Amino acid sequence: MVTDPGDYHWSSYRANAQCVADNLVKPHERYLALGRKGALGESACRELFRAELEPETVDEIRIATNGNHVLGDSTLANQITQALGHQVQPGTPGRPRKTNK
């Protein structure tokens, strides 16, 4: 979508990696707990974006996001299914089979 993550309007990259004020971005408590502030924190955040993801990985993320599914193994999916009370993995396509009564 963009060459540099800081150019994407809806990204928190500018606030976290470039220390640009953003009224919509509130750092998560776990991010703050890392204790990385200033240049060290910005550097650590920028490092996350240095490596380009493999196309297959991008496709997996896109499919999971578009389908509102969990991206992870079956153990994680089962734990989330139990916690939420609804299916978080793709189902079997098509209509359910009719049962003879």
C-alpha positions in Angstrom: 0.0 0.0 0.0 2.8 2.4 0.9 6.6 2.2 0.7 7.2 3.5 4.2 4.9 2.5 7.1 5.0 6.1 8.3 3.2 7.1 5.1 0.1 5.1 5.9 -2.5 7.4 7.4 -4.1 4.8 9.7 -0.9 3.4 11.1 0.4 3.9 14.6 3.9 3.7 13.3 4.4 7.5 13.3 3.4 7.7 17.0 5.4 4.7 18.1 8.5 4.7 15.9 8.9 8.4 14.9 7.5 10.0 18.1 5.0 12.1 16.2 2.1 13.2 18.4 -1.2 11.6 17.5 -4.4 12.2 19.6 -5.9 8.9 18.5 -2.9 6.7 19.5 -2.8 5.7 23.2 0.1 3.3 23.9 -1.0 0.0 25.4 0.0 -0.6 29.0 2.2 -3.6 27.9 4.0 -1.4 25.4 4.7 1.1 28.1 5.8 -1.7 30.5 8.7 -2.4 28.1 10.3 0.7 29.6 11.6 1.8 26.3 11.3 5.5 25.9 12.8 8.0 23.6 15.2 7.0 20.9 15.6 3.4 22.2 11.9 2.8 22.0 11.6 4.4 18.6 14.5 2.3 17.3 13.0 -0.9 18.6 9.7 -0.2 16.9 11.4 0.7 13.6 13.3 -2.5 13.7 10.0 -4.4 13.6 9.4 -3.0 10.1 12.8 -3.7 8.6 12.2 -7.2 7.4 9.8 -7.7 4.5 7.2 -10.5 5.1 7.1 -13.4 2.7 4.2 -13.2 0.2 2.7 -16.4 1.6 2.6 -14.9 5.1 1.0 -11.7 3.8 -1.7 -13.9 2.1 -2.3 -15.8 5.4 -2.7 -12.5 7.3 -5.0 -11.1 4.6 -7.2 -14.2 4.5 -7.6 -14.4 8.3 -8.3 -10.7 8.5 -10.9 -10.6 5.7 -12.6 -13.7 7.1 -12.5 -12.5 10.7 -10.6 -15.7 11.6 -7.8 -16.5 14.0 -4.3 -16.7 12.6 -2.6 -19.4 14.6 -2.6 -23.0 15.3 -5.6 -25.1 16.3 -4.8 -24.9 20.0 -5.0 -21.1 19.9 -8.1 -21.2 17.8 -9.8 -23.7 20.2 -8.9 -21.5 23.2 -10.3 -18.4 21.6 -13.4 -20.3 20.4 -14.1 -21.3 24.0 -13.4 -17.8 25.4 -15.7 -16.1 22.9 -18.3 -18.8 22.5 -18.3 -18.8 18.7 -16.3 -20.3 15.9 -13.1 -18.4 14.9 -11.9 -20.7 12.2 -13.3 -21.1 8.7 -16.1 -23.6 8.5 -16.9 -26.2 5.8 -18.3 -24.4 2.7 -21.8 -25.1 1.6 -25.1 -25.9 3.2 -25.4 -28.4 6.0 -26.7 -31.7 4.8 -30.4 -32.5 5.5 -31.1 -35.2 7.9 -33.9 -37.7 7.3 -36.4 -37.8 10.2 
